[in-house]
Structures are given as C-alpha cells and as structure tokens.
C-alpha cells in the first residue's frame, strides 16, 4: 500500500515554499519554506524568530527566559 506524502515532506524535498495558509504549521517565513517543521530543523537567532512572529528579538528573549524558568520549576517538581 502506498502511503500519502505529507505536505512537510513535499516541501522539504522540493525546497519550495508552502502556500497552504490554513495549515497550522504555516508561518510567513520564506527562508524555511513557510513551514514551522522545516524551520525547527535548524538553529535560528532571536532576531530571525522575532521576524517570523512580528515581535522584537528582546521579546523573544523574554519569552525564552520565562519558558526556561517554567521548565526548571517543572523539573524541580519531579526530583
């Protein structure tokens, strides 16, 4: 039985931007073919992440610090 190729696999293979704007993984970031899944395969600067979501790199830094603090609290809870 032939399996269906996913949107992600198609764009990863063809190196073309995704135009499916109703996809939950679609972002306006042509450098990564408009796909969050493809974007997550490499490291990005805070500026690049901010550009994707339309916020400053400082705001991304604040969000990152808060997320790491919450993860630290969660890890402490399971010790």
Steps between C-alpha positions, in 0.01 A plus 500: 500500500636839401506756779400860443785747497454774756509870421817530710680226305397652167636845588810359660577300184412768243640795698193707408303720737170372628196694384250318722422792732236310699758242614579525871872477418497789250690818590602795286869406484613419147855417611355177643238439231229652725498183713559491875607136477772578247601809700543288813767291330765770538602757757373856464607825655263688729468759222390235247238362739377851573471570127283191455255604772520876451655583837840625612793276582481632856141373532611159374779506758246577776275214386797263484612589855149455637459163326835377634405612852171309478680190373745531790211517748341197340828306518536592869149368562598153378826471698 
